[in-house]
């Protein structure tokens, strides 16, 4: 993701006992457009991410996420919206930010 991309901030979800800090929540323009098309909210996906539901990650990536929660590495989740389009969520290793983005925006 380039530094020139614009981001939109939104408030943190009310997630009971998240597995890790989310930091600042941001979404790229493409992710916001996708959420509007699918008539879904960021909360639906961020809540799952924070609770350890890695959704469409393969077994290797899911295992890496489980380790990353404990070792404070980057956490990466893959979801499908109602429209069938992929949405990625990445929480940085320093837990300073969690970003919703499209694969093409990475």
N, C-alpha and C positions, 0 to 999 in steps of 0.2 A: 504494500500500500504506500503510495507516495505521500510526501508531506504536503503536497499541494491539494490533495483531495479535501473536500469540505466534509465536515462531520456535523451531525445534529445530536445534541445531548438530550437525554430524557431522564426522568427520575428513576431511582433504583426501585426494583420490585420488592414487595414484601414477601420474601422467601423465608420460610421457617428453617432455621439451622442450615444455612448453605454450607457446603463442604469447604468453601474457600472464599476469600474476599473477592468481590467483583471489580472494585475500584470504580473509576469513572465509566459510565455506560455511554457508548457512542454508536452511531449507525451511519453507514455510508449512504449517499443518495440512492444508489441502486437497491440497497437493502430496504430503505424506507419505501421506495416505489413498489418493490415486491410485496411488502407487507400490506400496502394499500390495495394492490391488485388481488391479493388473496383474502383480504378482509380479516386479517389477523393482527394481533398486537405483539410488540416485542416481548412483553411479559410472558406470553405463552412459551416462548423459546428460551428466554433467559432463565426462567424458573426451572426448566428441565435441565439446562446446562449447569446451573448452580447446585442442583441436587444429584448430579452424577449420571444423568440420563444422556449418554453420548449419542443416542439414536442411531444414525446410519454410519457411524465410524466402524471400520472393519475391526476384527479382533485385535490386531496388532495396535492400531491407534487407540482403541478402548483401553487396552492394558497400559499403554504409554500414558494415557490420561489418568488412570488410577495411580500410577507412580508419580505423575506430575503434581497431583493434588498434595501428596505427602512431601515430595522433594522440592516443591515450589518451582517447577518448570512451566512452560507455556501449556495451556489447555485448549484443545481444539475439538469442537463438536460440529456435526453435520446434521441438518434437519431438512425435511421436505415440507413445503407449504401445501395448503389445500389445492393449489394450482399445479402441484407436482414439481415445482422449481426448487432447487437447492438453496439453502441459507446456511452460511457458516457463522459460527461464533468462536472468537478467540479471546481468551483471557491471557494477558501478558504474564511472564514469569514473575515480574516484580509486583503483580496484582494491582498495578496502577490504573489499568484500563481493561475493559471488556468491549469488544467491537463486534457488531453484526455487519456482515458484508456478503457480497456475492462472490463465488469462486473467481469470476472474471475481474474482480476488483482487488485481488490479492497481489 
